[in-house]
Amino acid sequence: MKYPESSGVLRRLDQQEALLIGPCDGTETFAATRAVSIYSKVDIVRFASVTEPTTLSSVAMFEPTIEASLPQMFTSLSMDLNALCFTEHQIILFCRTHLKLLRKSYPTFLLFRVGRLFFVAWAFDYEHTPVVTVHDFYVNHALPADPYRVVVPEFAL
């Protein structure tokens, strides 16, 4: 999927180089990983599921331009939430590979799905270690237009 430079809610960040997530076999889940510290208010062990393998993928990074909720941010790019989702394994790999893009104080949001439920991984850099907190996607409180980041799949290579 190709995204516009601005969705009215999010603005695409210029990247010096392509942002890529390597191929994944789909077996690494938040419940089992040791590569990323995971904190969750939802029972990720109950929902964890191995997924299909994925190929090398390009991703796009955005930041909010106005105050918006997570559903408003993501649906400003596409109403097809499935097209905006990563697998848990892809999120883990993104956090490990692109740690320098994660911030200490402001999360980077990545959408994923388990069964029919959508969740958002809030990814941070904590003392040079990737940390992910898992939240329900349908939290409708607005976040200020601060330097949060939203990362979505762009296309498989």
C-alpha positions, 0 to 999 in steps of 0.5 A: 500500500502506498500512503500519502505524505499527509493524511490530515492526521498523520504526516509521513516522516522523511527517511534517509534510507528505506525502512525494512523489516527482514523476513520472519518465520512467524514463530516468535510471539510476545509471550515467548520472546526474550529479545524484547521486554514485553509488558501487557495489560491484556493476556498475551499468552492466551492470545499469542499465536504463531503466524505465517512467514513474511517476506522482506517488507518496507514500512512507512513512519508517520507522526501526528499533526493534530490531537487524535486517538489511536483509531483515528491515527490508523484509520486516517491511513486506511479503513482496512485495519488488516492492511495496517497490521504487522505480525508479532514477530515483525514487531519484535524484529522491527524493535531490534533492527531499528532501536535507534528510531525508538524513543525513550519518552514517546512511543512508536505505535505498531498495530497487530491483530490476534484472531479478530482483536486488534492491539497496539504495540507501544515501542520504546527504547529503554536504556538501549533495550527495546521495550513494548507495552501492549494496549487495546486498539480501541482506546479512544482518548486523544493523544496530543500531537507530540512526537509520537510515531506510527509505523505501518507496512508499506509493501512486501519486497 
